[in-house]
Structures are given as C-alpha cells and as structure tokens.
C-alpha cells in the first residue's frame, strides 16, 4: 500500500522510511553546555534492513514524476574525496566516553565546505516534497530518511567498524577477507542479532564501533522535518552502510528540549514529550514501529546530575577538574520517542528514617544481571526480559530514587518518599511483574506543563503534586507507574490511539491508589465512584467545548496503523495546539475500560489484564488486539451483543459521549460519597444566595477611621 503524504498544518509527519531500513541501536556521545544552551556531539546509528528491499518504488516514482521536478530533486553537493582515515587512529583503550574534552567537544566545520549541504528549508511542509519519501529523488541511489527538526547537522559519515580490534569474530564468511562495504555490513548484521544472553558483549562492541574512525563522508540534506542521507552508487537498503555517525548540535529553541531554571534558581534542561518527540534532540526514526535500544554518554559540569532513560543507576566519572561523564544503557527495544534526559543540580532525596518493611521488599535486581529462569514464552523480539525471570516476577518494589532541587527536600520527605513503595507494591499486586528494573522520580521545574510524564526507568512529576494532602501525589504517581505497562512496555502501533496508553493509566490509577491506601472494598468502591462522577462532568465539559473531529479516539478508522510504502505516515492533529489541553482520550478510554470491567466483573477483568500484559509486553498493539482478546475471555452470556465492531462504532470512532455511557450514567444512582458532596455543595449554594444584611453605620465609621490612621 502507498499513502500520498499531504500533511495539513495540524498533522505531524513521520517521514523515516522504516519500511526499508530500521535503526536497531543508537549510541549517543554528547556535551551539555548551559552557557550556550546547546547539546552537541555525535550519534551513531546501527541499522538492519527492513522488510521491503526495493531499489525503487514504482508507485512513488510515478507520483514524483507528476509533481514538480524541483520539489523532488535531491540537493547534490560535490562528491566527497576525503581520504579514508587509517585504522591505526582507533585505540582499543578508548572507553565509553569517546572525546576527552568537556564542554564544546570536538569542533567540526565540515558543514561549511563544499562536501555537504546543511541548507534548511524555510517554508512549511510541501506535499510535493513529501510524496518522495522513500528516497530516489531523481537518482538511482537509496535515500535514508530520518526524522529531524531544529538541529544543525554538521557531518555524516560511514563508520569503519572493521577497524575495531576483535571485531573479526563477527565476520562469518571466509570469503570476505578484504575490508569492504559488504564486510562491514556483515559485521553489523551479526552484532545486532546477538542473542539476549550476550547483551553485555553486544553493548561493549556497540560502544567500540561507535568510536571507530570514519571511512567516507555521506551526502546529506535537511528540510523542515527530516534529514536525508545517501551514498553515491548505493542502490538498495541492503547495501547502504549499516553504521553511520552524525555530528550535530541542538538549537536553544529546539522544541524537544526545555532550557530553564529549577525552583532554586539554578540552570537545568530536560526533554518533554512534546508533539515532535525527540527529533529536535537527535536524528532518529520516530514511527513507533522503529523499536531500538540505546546507550548514551553525556558530559556536563561536575556540579550537575544527569538522569536518563537507562537500566543502570549511573554514577558520575570525573574526566578532569570541573567535568563529569555519565553513561546509561537500555537493552529493551522501544520507540525513540520514549528516550528522556534531564540535567540539573538535582539532589537525591532520602527518607529521614529507613522503614524496615520497605527495605525487606526492595532489593536490587536488574533484568540484565539476573540469572534467567524462564517462566513462560514471550511474543516480542529477543531481549533480556524481566517477564522471563522468576526472581523479577516476585519483586513487588523495584529499586527507586527521588531527585529534586534542595529547596523541595521537606515536601519530598513528607509526601513523595513514603508513597512510592506502597504504590509500586499495589501496581505489582494488580498487574504482576514490573517491566523495568528500577525507577527514578524527578520533581521537574515549575514550567513543566503537566502533572507528570512517564518514560522508561524515569518519571517526571510536577511540584504541584507535593502540595496539600497525599491524595493528589498518590493518584498521579499511580497514573505514571501504570504507564510502565501501558504506554511503554506495551505501546500503540498508531499514535492516534492514545487511549491505549492514557485510558488504561487513568483507569488503573484508581485501582492502584485504592490498594496503596489499603482501603476496604466498600471504601474503595465509593472512592472510585466519586472519581467517576467527577470525570463524567469533566467529559461533558470536554465534549461541549472541543471540536467534534478531535473527540474521536480512532480517527483513522480502518486505516489505523497503515503507512506508506516506505513506512512513513502522519499523525492526525499532531500539531494542533488544542490537542495538548484535551483529555478526551483519557476520559473516554477510562469509561470504556470501566464499562468492560463491569461486564466481566473485577476479578475476571484483572485476571484477563494480567494475561494480556504477559502476552503483549514488549510489543506494539492496535485497539483490536486488546478488544479481540478481551471478547475471547468473556463468557457468551455476558457479551450481550458486544463485538469489536460495536465498540469501534459506539466508543472509538464517533464524537460526543458514547450511547452506552449515557445510558449507564443515567441509570446509575450516585454513590454515598457523591451524595454527601452534592448535598454540601447545594447547602453552600443556598447560603450564598441569601440576601446579606447591611452593615451597621457605626461599624463602617469605625472601620473608616481605623483605615485613615
């Protein structure tokens, strides 16, 4: 299938040609400079050809021919004649840190000479431009397209992985004795397909390969939303270099990165799950199908702490006075959009007194470090999976840390620190094995635009959750913990189906929080009914005050999950500024799951949910994957005409409030707590409507006299 991309101003293009070639691993080597508000360095991408090995897509070529030749033409700089770097320049003693300098890193001016073109298209998205998304652009060469925005790309080069000492064991073919493109690609193919139990060796060689010398610069071009790379004479994805290095720098105004000050007035920077995700942090493949692993070395001034999506609790390594290096890695393949980094003068918050019951439950256990005792078969690609680790399945509370500016120490100790263990334990009691081996929680600066955000191994929380009683902090913490299963371990294959992440997290936050409080069943039910009443009113307001087309949970309908021949697509309403303020996907998704749970009964529903998590963790899903499996687990007498098609029609593919929900809310009697709240509200409305007595004149005169004094 082929989709002609013509994104409107409200739709976000995903242009990476994942149908032809996939990134399997990223190695980032970055310097953070707060003075210039720039992150600078390099990223090495390790590829594996995708499922469609076409030299040329005839349908797209025909489309291009019908458009302006100028729009489809690749801007070709002069060929690169730089000599290949000699292999002796690589040192086997180099560690993960790469460059030995701090701050600016290695200066690179290659973008200024005649070998490259870093021209940036100033205009908006052109439909004729984006019809050419697989890579011919008037030539026979294969074109690699990466999602990229608000970046200055300085240089792109092929990496000579054959120069790495000891790498020859990955050259399986005895006929390949001379260093060539074929040999280098074979080495990478062997490296990216190593079995999960060799994860440590794989990471080590990824790091070594990332620091190997270049062996030829590649032609590149940038436009508003993409970075396009090609090698002259390479006509297929299978022949394109499987390891390339991109030297680049971010821009202070880049939309993926927020430079600000923390609550103590100290500078900091963090990434935010903005509409454009991480493409303004590093060139990447943004479509969710591009599941990859990563490792990153980040250097910053010694006074800063670097937190990141990583399986290890990194400690700083001092490079020289005033400069430290931090290294993180991930072995579970996930979309690049889930990568998160935060650098600031954070302090680790610890409880004033250690609770013995917490310490007894919490013990360090990394999925990568543990001995594997398989307890079931997983359906995902191979990686060191915690669901296959018998010890991890019984770990109720994973190791966790809390970071915040020093000025928030009291609030963290009073509220947050004591809530994390019971919330983690409650989540485990409902869904089972924690998908991630550890957790950092960061209280982000005041300009953070939401209450929280979950990423692998790290949660951002707004400082507003620390105020008042523990209820707000507890429910938000439970919401973000739920995303470890729904949104991260299980992701949506089509980003328009946000309800698969937010609807589940909203539904589960109530369940987790009730268990964390150890409420009796009746109390838990009343609390959840009260929250349902509040959400019902909020949903009614949303529906009245938002565009109808943005109230649909599955806007692409039968085309959900469909992409162009190259793998590129657009996210409907992805750039619409109203989208960030809407909660329809949270609320309608929540009410749908609540509706289904009532049909099955809580015991049956949550038993099914654990089964679903075990079946689909580590994978991307569509709505029908969940609904079909659910309906298979509902006894025939409880289905009452439920079907995937009916749920699509009533809940996911229509605007407004679903008819089943209107009937349910109309018939439901308010719970005891809701009645008490309503009575209290009605009382104060009556009080406020009473005519107020006029103040006595002598009282007014006394007040006026005292005011003048």
C-alpha atoms as one frame of an Amber mdcrd trajectory, in Angstrom:
protein
   0.000   0.000   0.000   1.092   3.585  -0.622  -0.186   6.751   1.008   0.485
  10.118  -0.570   1.570  12.359   2.279  -0.093  15.723   2.300   0.003  16.822
   5.935  -2.125  19.814   6.840  -0.931  22.375   9.336  -2.368  20.331  12.215
  -0.871  16.969  11.219   2.599  15.819  12.205   4.660  13.978   9.538   6.657
  10.863  10.424   8.991  10.668   7.443  11.547   7.990   8.376  11.480   5.209
   5.776  11.217   2.382   8.317   9.780   0.055   5.694  13.199  -0.135   4.039
  15.676   0.128   6.886  15.432   0.096  10.684  17.645   1.530  13.421  18.420
  -1.246  15.890  20.660   0.720  18.278  21.706   4.318  18.982  24.970   5.370
  20.619  24.915   8.997  21.747  28.020  10.923  22.792  27.010  14.387  23.953
  28.223  17.509  25.761  25.769  19.749  27.596  26.671  23.443  27.537  24.406
  25.607  29.694  26.095  28.840  28.667  25.131  28.451  25.006  22.072  26.254
  25.754  23.290  23.693  23.243  23.752  19.931  23.369  26.496  18.960  20.945
  28.190  15.750  19.911  27.542  12.699  17.791  25.131   9.844  17.390  25.969
   6.517  15.745  23.090   4.546  14.239  23.290   0.781  13.676  20.871  -0.439
  11.002  19.161  -3.567   9.879  17.369  -3.544   6.500  13.588  -3.605   6.842
  11.039  -5.891   5.249  10.828  -4.189   1.867  14.107  -4.425  -0.028  13.157
  -2.465  -3.127  15.685  -0.460  -5.074  12.877   1.709  -6.301   9.190   2.141
  -5.594   7.411   2.455  -8.914   4.260   3.951  -7.386   6.193   6.685  -5.638
   8.386   7.307  -8.692   5.263   7.816 -10.754   3.893  10.220  -8.147   7.137
  12.159  -8.175   7.091  12.443 -11.947   3.681  14.049 -11.809   4.938  16.738
  -9.424   7.471  19.495  -9.820  10.932  18.129 -10.624  12.440  20.846  -8.491
  10.442  19.733  -5.440  11.588  16.124  -5.784  15.193  16.893  -6.617  17.830
  15.988  -4.053  20.280  18.829  -3.468  23.537  17.254  -4.528  26.785  18.697
  -3.196  30.097  17.883  -4.788  31.290  14.295  -4.252  33.447  13.678  -1.211
  37.074  12.890  -1.991  38.417  12.897   1.540  40.912  10.085   2.157  39.810
   7.192   4.359  41.086   7.544   7.906  43.770   4.985   8.654  42.685   2.223
  11.001  45.573   2.909  13.361  43.786   6.048  14.567  41.419   3.838  16.565
  42.578   2.987  20.057  41.364  -0.135  21.797  41.867   1.687  25.087  39.106
   4.177  24.390  36.206   3.808  26.787  32.568   4.796  26.518  33.344   8.480
  26.898  34.794   8.967  23.398  36.109  12.504  23.257  38.357  13.502  26.118
  37.309  17.127  26.096  34.465  18.657  28.037  32.041  21.403  27.112  32.210
  22.004  23.377  33.614  18.641  22.322  35.468  18.254  19.041  34.988  21.178
  16.695  33.723  20.245  13.260  33.463  22.676  10.385  32.625  20.178   7.687
  29.224  21.781   7.223  30.960  24.882   5.858  32.859  23.328   2.958  31.719
  22.095  -0.430  31.234  18.482   0.615  27.968  18.921   2.469  24.716  20.758
   2.323  23.052  21.791   5.548  20.512  24.002   3.845  17.302  24.200   5.800
  14.011  24.660   4.050  12.451  27.789   5.462   8.989  27.186   4.117   6.376
  24.854   5.556   5.535  21.300   4.604   5.260  20.740   0.888   3.011  17.945
  -0.313   5.058  17.511  -3.471   8.196  17.238  -1.382   6.798  14.577   0.909
   5.433  12.347  -1.805   9.066  11.387  -2.442   9.533   9.810   0.939  11.354
   6.588   0.041  14.453   8.029  -1.449  15.011   8.184  -5.176  14.688  11.957
  -5.701  15.697  11.763  -9.340  18.515   9.237  -8.904  19.061   5.506  -8.551
  20.589   5.860  -5.094  18.848   4.619  -1.962  17.880   7.501   0.312  17.856
   7.134   4.081  15.276   9.455   5.645  15.417  10.254   9.375  13.018  12.390
  11.394  14.839  15.576  12.315  13.852  19.108  13.289  15.533  22.140  14.903
  19.000  20.555  14.612  22.222  21.742  12.991  23.722  18.723  11.247  27.447
  19.196  10.764  28.687  15.969   9.219  27.537  12.471   8.284  29.999   9.642
   7.717  30.190   5.902   7.419  31.836   4.135  10.377  34.678   1.705   9.719
  33.585  -0.986  12.168  36.137  -3.383  10.634  38.850  -1.319  12.364  37.683
  -2.373  15.844  40.116  -4.850  17.472  38.486  -8.259  17.942  35.574  -7.478
  15.631  36.745 -10.077  13.123  34.836 -12.808  15.010  31.626 -11.309  13.591
  32.879 -11.752  10.009  31.295 -15.153   9.416  32.084 -15.506   5.721  35.600
 -16.827   4.984  35.414 -15.259   1.519  35.325 -11.750   2.964  38.965 -11.085
   3.752  39.346  -7.595   2.293  37.762  -4.676   4.130  34.733  -3.681   2.091
  31.199  -2.384   2.470  29.934  -5.950   2.382  32.257  -6.997   5.216  31.321
  -4.023   7.394  27.614  -4.659   6.843  28.012  -8.336   7.634  29.703  -7.446
  10.926  26.798  -5.199  11.898  24.237  -7.833  10.901  25.925 -10.315  13.228
  26.233  -7.743  16.004  22.593  -6.604  16.022  21.327 -10.212  16.049  23.354
 -11.459  19.037  21.190 -13.482  21.481  19.874 -11.796  24.618  22.256 -13.580
  26.973  25.167 -11.810  25.232  23.749  -8.332  25.899  26.841  -7.112  27.761
  29.184  -8.135  24.948  26.823  -6.534  22.444  26.805  -3.192  24.291  30.578
  -3.258  24.563  31.028  -3.736  20.828  28.405  -1.108  20.053  30.486   1.335
  22.098  33.744   0.283  20.429  32.227   0.515  16.965  30.790   3.950  17.715
  34.332   5.250  18.311  35.851   3.659  15.224  37.197   6.027  12.554  35.113
   7.224   9.652  35.639   5.687   6.242  33.927   8.131   3.945  31.585  11.069
   4.264  27.987  10.721   3.112  25.854  13.235   1.230  23.056  14.754   3.284
  20.333  17.345   3.140  17.866  18.700   5.699  14.445  20.232   5.425  11.761
  21.231   7.909  11.045  17.749   9.229  13.737  15.369   8.012  17.392  14.550
   7.435  18.071  12.759   4.130  21.276  10.777   3.628  22.623   8.844   0.656
  25.788   7.231  -0.603  26.572   7.572  -4.284  26.256   4.261  -6.086  24.312
   2.506  -3.303  21.004   1.480  -4.812  19.371  -0.676  -2.118  18.844  -0.572
   1.632  20.717  -3.855   1.998  23.844  -2.206   0.567  23.564   1.074   2.453
  26.153   1.454   5.272  24.794  -0.296   8.360  26.654   2.035  10.757  26.778
   5.795  10.275  27.891   8.659  12.515  26.091  12.014  12.578  27.764  15.007
  14.178  25.252  17.660  15.153  24.165  20.227  17.693  20.783  21.176  19.079
  19.336  24.665  18.969  18.323  26.648  22.069  14.805  26.980  20.706  14.526
  23.295  19.763  11.064  22.007  20.597  12.218  18.696  22.109  14.442  20.327
  24.730  13.496  22.747  27.523  16.205  25.008  28.961  15.079  26.667  32.173
  15.872  27.190  35.871  14.792  24.959  38.722  12.970  26.035  41.871  16.310
  27.022  43.446  17.170  29.301  40.515  19.839  27.008  39.065  20.000  26.199
  35.337  18.671  22.871  34.089  17.486  21.191  30.923  15.032  18.371  30.287
  13.259  16.731  27.369   9.487  16.873  27.192   7.066  14.574  25.405   6.153
  17.348  23.012   4.261  16.714  19.757   7.534  16.345  17.885   9.038  13.968
  20.491  12.838  13.630  20.299  13.590  14.704  16.735  14.972  18.051  17.994
  17.281  16.165  20.381  18.807  13.726  17.879  18.080  12.484  14.327  16.053
   9.298  14.670  13.251   7.148  13.360  10.068   8.438  15.028   7.426   5.942
  13.812   6.638   3.669  16.778   7.422   0.548  14.738  11.118   1.532  14.861
  11.873  -0.270  18.124  15.502   0.210  19.149  17.880   0.087  22.092  20.342
   2.805  23.050  23.293   3.791  25.170  24.451   7.312  25.875  27.447   9.086
  27.341  26.689  12.623  28.493  29.257  15.095  29.784  28.417  18.143  31.865
  29.948  20.330  34.533  30.679  18.369  37.706  28.007  20.242  39.668  25.222
  18.736  37.541  23.409  15.417  37.793  22.444  13.609  34.563  19.303  11.452
  34.695  18.191   9.377  31.734  16.075   6.504  30.490  18.505   3.750  31.416
  18.533   0.376  33.150  21.561   1.260  35.257  21.730   3.736  38.128  24.621
   5.667  36.602  27.304   7.285  38.726  29.475  10.170  37.505  33.020   9.605
  36.258  35.327  12.586  36.654  37.110  13.331  33.379  39.085  16.281  34.660
  38.524  19.043  37.153  35.075  20.509  36.778  33.740  17.971  34.251  31.959
  14.639  34.765  30.670  11.935  32.453  27.549   9.789  32.861  26.766   6.591
  30.958  23.344   4.906  30.608  22.064   1.990  28.519  18.815   0.205  27.641
  18.511  -3.407  26.415  14.731  -3.462  25.882  13.824  -2.239  22.364  11.450
   0.742  22.493  10.459   3.635  20.222  12.970   6.504  20.149  10.216   8.834
  21.380  10.457   7.252  24.845  14.071   8.406  25.354  14.318  11.040  28.103
  17.133  13.076  29.612  17.259  15.655  32.425  20.366  17.543  33.542  20.378
  19.842  36.546  21.585  20.495  40.068  19.288  17.821  41.446  19.788  16.379
  44.924  18.841  12.814  45.773  16.135  12.811  48.416  16.279  10.078  51.033
  13.899   9.321  53.903  14.997  10.572  57.290  14.417   7.098  58.734  14.552
   3.818  56.832  11.417   1.696  57.011  12.335  -1.911  57.608   9.360  -3.326
  55.719  10.311  -1.307  52.626  13.892  -2.456  52.779  12.902  -6.065  53.189
  10.879  -5.974  49.990  13.162  -3.765  47.945  16.344  -5.339  46.698  18.414
  -4.540  43.681  17.667  -6.862  40.792  18.442  -5.887  37.218  16.875  -7.905
  34.437  20.203  -7.744  32.676  22.197  -9.001  35.667  19.911 -11.762  36.904
  20.150 -15.459  36.088  17.393 -16.380  33.685  14.790 -18.880  34.789  12.169
 -18.882  32.081   8.614 -18.888  33.342   6.846 -18.514  30.013   7.207 -17.776
  26.329   7.207 -14.154  25.191   5.955 -12.923  21.826   8.346  -9.994  21.453
  11.750  -9.770  19.792  14.561 -11.205  21.854  15.957  -9.128  24.730  16.753
  -9.712  28.449  13.126  -9.739  29.583  12.050  -9.458  33.220   8.898 -11.453
  32.473  11.165 -14.444  31.805  12.959 -14.003  35.125  11.421 -15.908  38.026
  13.022 -13.646  40.633  11.792 -10.468  38.949   8.194 -11.725  38.941   8.114
 -11.690  42.760   9.777  -8.292  43.181   6.958  -6.098  44.470   9.006  -2.915
  44.880  11.747  -2.146  42.386  14.761  -0.017  43.447  13.898   3.653  43.211
  15.400   7.083  43.808  13.912  10.563  44.128  15.625  13.717  42.807  14.602
  17.345  43.268  16.060  20.771  43.982  17.265  21.037  47.591  14.553  23.567
  48.420  11.901  20.834  47.965  13.535  18.368  50.340  10.936  18.763  53.075
   7.985  18.295  50.735   9.546  15.208  49.150  10.257  13.602  52.509   6.824
  14.406  53.863   4.807  13.222  50.877   6.531  11.551  47.928   9.127   9.282
  49.526   6.641   7.427  51.688   4.170   6.966  48.823   6.417   5.269  46.255
   6.767   1.834  47.959   3.030   1.229  48.527   2.166   2.487  45.023   4.740
   0.197  43.401   3.554  -2.711  45.520  -0.081  -2.020  44.606   0.761  -1.957
  40.891   2.561  -5.305  41.215  -0.419  -6.837  43.011  -2.694  -5.877  40.117
  -0.539  -6.446  37.008   2.362  -8.595  38.168   5.977  -8.254  37.028   7.343
  -4.707  36.803   8.533  -4.291  33.185  11.523  -2.153  34.255  14.203  -2.982
  36.783  14.452   0.393  38.525  12.838   3.823  38.769  13.971   7.421  39.200
  11.406  10.092  40.098  12.330  13.706  39.329  10.462  16.796  40.525  10.780
  18.944  37.420  10.865  22.772  37.228   7.782  24.923  37.646   7.349  25.458
  33.880   6.621  21.749  33.349   3.250  21.845  31.522   1.516  18.812  33.059
   1.238  16.873  36.305   3.539  14.069  35.197   5.228  12.153  32.404   6.474
   8.569  32.333   9.496   7.311  30.409  11.490   4.085  30.739  13.076   3.993
  34.215  12.187   7.619  34.998   9.085   9.620  35.944   8.765  13.400  35.842
   6.406  14.843  38.458   5.155  18.396  38.778   5.929  20.178  42.041   2.201
  20.876  42.394   1.645  17.207  43.283   3.592  17.755  46.513   1.190  20.319
  47.921  -1.668  19.612  50.284  -2.687  16.082  51.201  -1.086  12.966  49.738
  -4.104  12.185  47.535  -3.003  14.249  44.507   0.567  12.976  44.674  -0.529
   9.382  45.182  -3.016   9.263  42.319  -0.636  10.969  39.891   2.201   8.673
  40.911  -0.061   5.655  40.348  -1.028   7.039  36.915   2.616   7.330  35.828
   3.540   3.934  37.285   0.697   2.402  35.231   2.377   3.715  32.077   5.256
   1.288  32.669   2.863  -1.395  31.428   0.533   0.604  29.170   2.405   3.144
  27.063   5.956   1.806  27.487   6.117  -1.994  27.795   3.015  -2.149  25.579
   2.840   0.682  23.065   0.361   1.822  20.441   1.325   0.933  16.876  -0.559
   4.042  15.726  -0.015   7.193  17.786  -3.568   8.370  17.170  -4.773   5.600
  19.504  -3.716   7.458  22.640  -6.450   5.837  24.683  -4.399   2.617  24.724
  -1.958   4.463  26.967  -3.887   7.242  28.704  -7.223   5.462  29.095  -5.536
   2.493  30.767  -3.388   4.669  33.039  -6.451   6.689  34.129  -8.444   3.548
  34.874  -5.604   1.850  36.714  -4.635   4.857  38.829  -7.844   4.447  40.854
  -7.250   0.733  41.351  -3.598   1.160  42.327  -4.349   4.047  44.687  -7.134
   2.167  46.492  -4.771  -0.744  47.118  -1.928   1.556  48.146  -4.238   3.053
  50.796  -5.342  -0.451  51.816  -8.979   0.578  51.615 -11.753  -1.847  52.421
 -13.713  -2.970  49.335 -16.689  -0.722  50.150 -14.465   2.315  50.730 -12.541
   1.647  47.525 -15.772   1.371  45.554 -17.122   4.642  46.953 -13.867   6.470
  46.227 -13.814   5.181  42.652 -17.479   6.061  42.134 -16.828   9.596  43.329
 -13.936   9.953  40.900 -16.159   8.551  38.133 -18.737  11.279  38.883 -16.078
  13.972  38.623 -14.722  12.546  35.366 -18.227  12.304  33.952 -18.732  16.037
  34.478 -15.300  16.764  33.029 -16.063  14.678  29.934 -19.330  16.534  29.416
 -17.423  19.829  29.523 -14.805  18.486  27.091 -17.437  17.416  24.593 -19.226
  20.774  24.768 -16.060  22.820  24.326 -13.882  20.947  21.827 -14.059  20.317
  18.054 -16.014  17.177  17.193 -13.282  15.747  14.977 -10.867  15.795  17.933
 -13.211  13.801  20.183 -12.684  10.605  18.182 -10.368   8.026  19.759  -9.681
   6.199  16.496  -9.716   8.969  13.879  -8.053   6.894  11.133 -10.720   4.173
  11.429  -9.989   1.285   9.038  -6.692   2.908   8.052  -5.381   2.868  11.636
  -1.845   1.503  11.595  -1.496   1.917   7.826   1.625   3.611   6.484   3.085
   4.444   3.087   5.229   2.024   1.125   8.323   3.455   2.791   6.850   3.258
   6.297   6.184   6.994   6.671   2.863   8.453   7.816   1.249  11.447   9.510
  -0.210  11.855  12.987  -3.697  13.304  12.712  -3.981  16.568  14.673  -0.418
  16.006  15.866   0.464  19.703  15.661  -2.897  21.131  16.657  -2.238  23.357
  19.709  -5.640  22.444  21.198  -4.619  18.803  21.466  -2.283  19.372  24.412
  -5.155  20.660  26.547  -7.689  17.945  25.758  -8.472  14.952  27.969 -10.962
  13.148  25.763  -8.595  10.211  25.180  -8.058   9.890  28.927 -11.734  10.110
  29.837 -13.467   8.154  27.082 -10.786   5.473  27.314 -11.284   5.311  31.084
 -15.065   4.963  30.803 -14.738   2.279  28.113 -12.463   0.172  30.315 -14.716
   0.741  33.315 -17.686  -0.360  31.226 -15.876  -3.541  30.159 -14.677  -4.296
  33.713 -18.260  -4.143  34.945 -19.370  -6.574  32.263 -16.756  -9.118  33.291
 -16.563  -8.385  36.996 -13.365  -7.065  38.563 -11.840 -10.462  39.348 -12.277
 -11.751  35.790 -11.254  -8.445  34.209  -7.983  -8.002  36.114  -7.124 -11.666
  35.696  -7.527 -11.098  31.951  -5.457  -7.906  32.137  -2.509  -9.793  33.653
  -2.831 -12.358  30.888  -2.934  -9.599  28.277   0.202  -7.939  29.705   2.080
 -11.220  29.678   1.008 -11.861  26.064   1.764  -8.430  24.578   4.560  -6.852
  26.656   7.453  -5.682  24.509   5.135  -5.241  21.521   3.063  -2.588  19.747
  -0.682  -3.081  19.519  -3.831  -1.675  17.943  -7.237  -1.409  19.589  -8.453
  -4.618  18.009  -5.615  -6.624  19.571  -6.915  -5.754  23.021 -10.611  -5.993
  22.213 -10.421  -9.308  20.382  -8.501 -10.968  23.204 -10.893  -9.477  25.760
 -14.009 -10.736  23.996 -12.487 -14.197  23.756 -12.330 -14.178  27.559 -15.911
 -13.030  28.131 -18.442 -15.842  28.636 -21.099 -15.856  25.950 -23.855 -14.890
  28.400 -22.015 -11.699  29.399 -21.270 -10.424  25.907 -24.773  -9.090  25.263
 -24.077  -8.204  21.634 -20.596  -6.867  22.387 -18.285  -7.045  19.407 -15.169
  -5.294  18.184 -17.247  -3.564  15.516 -19.839  -2.321  18.022 -17.171  -0.976
  20.371 -15.452   0.764  17.468 -18.760   2.356  16.433 -20.006   3.378  19.887
 -16.780   4.273  21.690 -13.785   4.767  19.415 -14.942   6.077  16.034 -17.617
   8.593  16.991 -17.504  12.015  18.594 -19.507  13.029  21.624 -20.440  10.840
  24.568 -20.920   7.139  23.742 -24.539   5.954  23.986 -23.723   3.048  26.359
 -22.076   5.542  28.717 -25.082   7.900  28.615 -27.398   5.024  29.486 -25.121
   3.862  32.286 -24.756   7.317  33.872 -28.487   7.956  33.535 -29.380   4.748
  35.345 -26.650   4.842  37.979 -27.519   6.147  41.411 -24.873   8.382  42.902
 -22.669   6.696  45.490 -22.781   7.693  49.149 -19.774   9.980  48.936 -21.133
  11.688  45.826 -24.497  12.290  47.547 -22.748  13.828  50.542 -20.666  16.088
  48.305 -23.743  17.135  46.313 -25.642  17.906  49.497 -22.751  20.004  50.805
 -22.491  21.924  47.528 -26.249  22.543  47.484 -26.102  23.828  51.069 -23.435
  26.401  50.265 -25.241  27.496  47.117 -28.314  28.239  49.263 -26.183  30.111
  51.800 -24.596  32.277  49.112 -27.978  33.166  47.661 -29.352  34.570  50.933
 -29.633  38.369  50.999 -26.872  39.833  53.082 -27.692  42.239  55.903 -26.461
  45.797  55.521 -23.630  46.602  57.884 -24.388  48.948  60.724 -23.266  52.509
  60.046 -21.296  52.851  63.248 -19.245  49.765  62.275 -18.476  51.354  58.920
 -17.424  54.596  60.602 -15.076  52.772  62.961 -13.525  50.895  60.027 -13.079
  54.103  58.004 -11.440  55.840  60.970  -9.014  52.980  61.582  -8.160  52.834
  57.871  -7.180  56.544  57.826  -4.933  56.022  60.833
